[in-house]
Amino acid sequence: MQTIQAGYRSLTLLVDLNWDRILYIATLIFALMAGGYIGTLLTALRGLPGGAPGF
């Protein structure tokens, strides 16, 4: 039981020290997913098959 408590305290300390890095990674992933979604949506609205350029 002491090992579990020590591990939990260590994990809590790591999260406390690195929460800003976790937030940065989560924000980056969200931005990439949102950009991909918007790109897919715009391609569908233009009516181009497979994302072909509309020159």
N, C-alpha and C positions, 0 to 999 in steps of 0.2 A: 504494500500500500504506500509506503514511503517513496518507493521508486516512481510510482504513478504520480504522486503529488509533486515530486521533484521535477519530473518530466513536464508536467502541466505548468509549473512555475517557470521553467526554462522556455517553454513555448510562448507563454504569456510575455515574458521579457523580450523575446525575439520579435514578436508582433508589436509590442510597444516601441521598440527601437526602430522598426522598419515600416511602420504604417504608411509613411509618406511614399515609400517605394512601391508598396502594394497599391496605393491609390494611383500613382503614376502609371503603373502597368495596366490597371483596370481602365483608366481614362484612355490610354492609348488603344487598347483593344476595342473599347466602345467607339472611339473615333473611326477606326478602320472599318468596323462593321457598319457604322452609319454611312460612311462614304461609299462602301460597296452597295448598300441598299439604295442610296440615292442614285448612284450610277446605273444600277439595274432598272430603277424606276424611270429614269430619264430615257434610257435606251428603249424601254417598252413604250413610252409615250411617243417617241419619234417613229415607232413602227418599223424599226430596222431589225432584220433577223440576225441573231447572233452577235449583236453589238458592232456591226460593220460601220465603218466611218461614212458619214453622209456628205461626201464631197460632190 
